[in-house]
Amino acid sequence: MCRSTVGGLLVVCALAACAPEEPLPRAVAGGTPSPQAAVGGGTDWHVALPEHAPGRFGFGTAATEDRVALWDIDVKPDGEGLPPGSGSVAEGQAVYEAHCLQCHGPTGTEGPNDRLVSPGPWEQWPAGRTVGGYWPYATTLYDYTRKAMPQATPGTLSDDDVYAVVAYVLHLGGLVPADAVLDAASLAAVEMPYRDRFVPDDRTGGPEIR
Ligand code: HEC
């Protein structure tokens, strides 16, 4: 359903199947439902467009599968959704120095933005939100980095570059060796120290929840 009325306003979504096939019916100003507003083969809904509104707006195009695929890039904790490709720690160092270092520091600890690496072994770090000291899945690091980093230009790294820089960040945190090469299978197999520190929240809601 592409058109609906919310609070008397016409809502037209701009995605696939939303370019109306038939002109939008005119309606009575002020939102009063009008029998004249309903046109075209038994349509029985009414809209509140002003009289001078165009018959159709003519913007928006159907979303193609290719365009939808560009947005459909979620990676699940078990690795489902990871793209083909791979990257090494060494390659990742070059990506990091070009695209991450200025905000996260030479070793991932200096900032000025978020610390990525705990300053010591993760056991000694009380749940600072670093990659090794908080993140339960390495796959999520891929998902996050691909979608959100570099912060000013997210989406600019290739899939291989993301594998590489994730490998490097994990290596900075002592979580993979210097010769690691990560792809969909090996990334999903990385055991993060904090994985078991999270428990499923199966509360049902109600007074037992504090
Ligand atoms: C322009 C500055 C900037 C650049 C460049 C940048 N980041 Fe970030 N990064 C940030 C900021 C700011 C945050 C915190 C974002 C938030 O909390 O919403 C962040 C958060 C992160 C986090 C989450 C940290 C945590 O555990 O909470 C990771 C991982 C990360 N960045 C990785 C990277 C990688 C990898 C690169 C390079 C490809 C990169 N960043 C480049 C600014 C930057």
Residues whose N, C-alpha, C, O or C-beta is under 5 A from the ligand:
A	BS01	HEC	H99 C100 C103 N113 D114 R115 R129 T130 V131 T145 M149 P150 Q151 A152 V165
